[in-house]
Amino acid sequence: MLSNIGIPGLILILIIALIVFGPKKLPEIGSAFGKTLSEFKRTTASIIDDEDENLAASKKENS
């Protein structure tokens, strides 16, 4: 669904966000969103690493 937005759709979303939140609040919202996305990526990478370690330990015990 999101892959079909395109440039005009993104511009429309940005204009609506600018109208709703105002030009002073928009950078703060973007910064908070970026921090949230970064934390999400860090957490998922940690979960994947833990699963890889558990899988390796499980294979080692079975050998």
C-alpha positions in Angstrom: 0.0 0.0 0.0 2.7 2.5 0.9 4.8 1.6 -2.1 2.2 3.3 -4.4 2.3 6.8 -2.7 4.9 8.4 -5.0 6.3 11.9 -4.8 3.0 13.8 -5.1 1.5 11.8 -2.3 4.5 12.5 -0.1 4.3 16.2 -0.8 0.6 16.2 0.0 1.3 14.4 3.3 4.0 16.9 4.2 1.7 19.9 3.4 -1.0 18.4 5.6 1.4 17.8 8.4 2.7 21.3 8.1 -0.8 22.7 8.3 -1.8 20.5 11.3 1.3 20.8 13.4 2.8 24.1 12.3 6.4 24.9 11.1 7.9 25.1 14.6 6.6 21.7 15.8 7.4 19.7 12.6 11.2 19.4 13.2 10.6 18.1 16.7 8.2 15.5 15.4 10.6 14.4 12.8 13.4 14.1 15.3 11.2 12.1 17.7 10.2 9.8 14.8 13.9 9.3 13.8 14.9 8.4 17.3 12.0 6.0 17.6 12.9 4.3 14.3 16.6 4.1 15.3 15.6 2.4 18.6 13.3 0.0 16.8 16.1 -1.0 14.4 18.5 -1.5 17.3 16.0 -3.6 19.2 15.2 -5.8 16.3 18.9 -6.3 15.5 19.5 -7.3 19.2 16.6 -9.8 19.0 17.9 -11.3 15.8 21.4 -11.6 17.3 20.0 -13.4 20.4 18.1 -15.8 18.2 21.2 -16.5 16.1 23.2 -17.2 19.3 20.4 -19.5 20.6 20.3 -21.4 17.3 24.1 -21.8 17.3 24.1 -23.1 20.9 21.3 -25.5 20.1 23.2 -26.9 17.1 26.3 -27.2 19.2 24.4 -29.2 21.9 22.9 -31.5 19.3 26.3 -32.4 17.7 
